[in-house]
Amino acid sequence: KSGKTRVLKTLKLDMDEDTSYNIGNVYGSTIYLNLVRGAGDGDLYTYNLKTGKFARVRKNFVILNASGKYLIAANYQPTDISPFPSYIYKITSKGFQKIKKLGQNTTQAQFVGDKVYYAKFPNDGNINEMSVWVCDVTGKNAKTVFRVAAQDANGYVMLETVDKNSIVYVDVPVDGDPVYYRFDMKTEKTTQIPEPEALK
């Protein structure tokens, strides 16, 4: 409230293992910190603002996104564009309650209001085809919003961002520049958009 800053805790990093910390969530009096190692795997730590206690609470657990007591988490986060398993969890007085597995091959799961949007890819790991799904934060009422395939048979498609009205995705050919599109969820029409608009 005063506008002043203070150091809560100084964390040491192992440069040989290419480690880094990032804040996954702040809920109540707890800061949730991901300790991520070079290959994308990591552990979850908490820092209690009231007691100053810092502790590892879960191994092989990374928070990717958060909204209040709800989390999107994974056992690891690849450093490339490979799809991976992701889940919805809820913070409880006993720890973390697994709500729903979003899929085995997913990316870019994100909260939009009281919904979760995420991209799913075929079980063979092919990223040439993508379906975008939505469900409640409780994991219920999951359904497909739309499906798309890369125009280049050897290229790939990836979800970028979602808001309450539209979905932005990118289509990347093997040789050539990425092309960005916006899918309007009301009209169900897809429009090509310039890169600066897609990335703003």
SULBELNOR-V865575 format. One record per helix or strand. SS is the DSSP state (a for helix, b for strand). FROM is the first residue (numbers start at 0). TO is the last residue. If there is no record, write none. Layout:
{{SS:FROM:TO} {SS:FROM:TO}}
//
This chain:
{{a:14:16} {b:19:26} {b:29:35} {b:40:47} {b:53:57} {b:61:66} {b:69:73} {b:75:75} {b:83:91} {b:94:111} {b:114:119} {b:128:135} {b:142:148} {b:155:161} {b:165:171} {b:178:183} {b:189:192} {a:194:198}}
//
